[in-house]
Each structure stands twice: as structure tokens, then as C-alpha cells.
Amino acid sequence: MADCQRCMLVPDGQEWDPFGASLDPAALQCFLEEAALFQAGRRRFSDAALTVPEIGFTSDREISTQMALRRIVDDLAKGDSDLAAGIVTA
């Protein structure tokens, strides 16, 4: 961790400073004040519910949660539903 701290230019004792050692505090404060997270008003939006299509995924053996999720998303993505159209992987 000490190597990482030096690499990131964080001086000893300033590990928990809110703006970091290499940033201009005034510029960062201005950015934070304009960020959507700190704005007044509604931040939650609503939309019509999507119909969830039948999922054809099955397994004849025990698999990890990640593998099951991958197979479910893969099965959904192969379809032409509104839900499939909204699948974005990262």
C-alpha cells in the first residue's frame, strides 16, 4: 500500500483527505457542487414496466452464480424483446 500511496502522490497522513493531495480543492469543490448527485429536486425517474420473456436457461450441474447470470443474459440477448434491446454489458 505504501508503494501505491507514493505512486498516487498521496503524502503520509493525507490518505483520507476528501480531495486528494494532487487536486485543487477549490476546483473539486466547485465540480462537486454542480454534480447531479448534490442537486435539489427529483433524481428518480419512472418508466413503463418491461415484460420479461421466458428464459430457456437450464443446467444439469451445479454452476457459479456468475456463470448462471452470463447464461441468463446470453439467452435474453438472443431474443427480440424490449428487455433484450436494453441489455448493455460492461
C-alpha positions in Angstrom: 0.0 0.0 0.0 2.9 2.3 0.7 4.1 1.9 -2.9 0.6 2.6 -4.2 0.4 5.7 -2.0 3.7 7.1 -3.3 2.7 6.3 -6.9 -0.6 8.2 -6.4 1.3 11.1 -4.9 -0.6 10.9 -1.6 1.6 12.3 1.3 1.7 10.4 4.6 -1.1 11.5 6.8 -3.3 12.7 3.9 -4.8 9.3 2.9 -8.3 10.3 3.9 -8.3 14.0 2.7 -11.5 14.5 0.9 -10.0 15.9 -2.3 -6.7 14.1 -2.5 -3.2 15.5 -2.5 -2.8 16.3 -6.2 -6.1 18.1 -6.9 -7.0 21.7 -6.4 -9.6 21.7 -3.6 -11.4 24.8 -4.8 -11.9 23.3 -8.4 -13.0 20.0 -7.0 -15.5 21.6 -4.6 -16.9 23.6 -7.5 -17.3 20.4 -9.5 -19.0 18.6 -6.6 -21.4 21.5 -6.1 -22.5 21.2 -9.8 -22.7 17.4 -9.8 -26.2 15.9 -10.2 -25.8 13.9 -7.0 -25.9 17.1 -5.0 -28.6 19.0 -6.9 -32.0 19.6 -5.4 -35.1 18.0 -6.9 -36.1 14.7 -8.2 -33.4 12.3 -9.2 -35.5 9.2 -9.6 -37.4 8.6 -12.8 -40.0 6.0 -13.8 -40.8 4.2 -17.0 -43.2 1.6 -18.2 -42.6 -1.9 -16.9 -40.9 -4.3 -19.3 -42.3 -7.8 -20.0 -39.8 -10.4 -19.1 -39.6 -13.1 -21.7 -39.4 -16.8 -20.9 -35.8 -17.7 -20.1 -34.7 -21.0 -21.6 -31.6 -21.4 -19.5 -31.1 -24.8 -17.7 -28.2 -26.6 -16.3 -27.7 -30.2 -15.4 -24.9 -29.5 -13.0 -24.1 -27.0 -10.2 -22.6 -23.8 -11.6 -21.4 -20.5 -10.2 -23.7 -17.5 -9.8 -21.6 -15.6 -12.4 -21.9 -18.4 -14.9 -25.7 -18.6 -14.4 -26.0 -14.9 -14.8 -24.0 -15.0 -18.0 -26.2 -17.7 -19.4 -29.4 -15.9 -18.5 -28.2 -12.7 -20.0 -27.0 -14.5 -23.1 -30.4 -16.2 -23.5 -32.2 -12.9 -23.1 -29.9 -11.1 -25.5 -30.7 -13.6 -28.3 -34.4 -12.6 -28.2 -36.1 -9.6 -29.7 -37.9 -8.4 -26.6 -37.7 -4.8 -25.3 -35.7 -6.2 -22.4 -33.1 -7.6 -24.8 -32.9 -4.3 -26.6 -31.9 -2.7 -23.3 -29.1 -5.1 -22.4 -25.7 -3.4 -22.2 -22.6 -5.2 -21.0 -19.6 -3.5 -19.5 
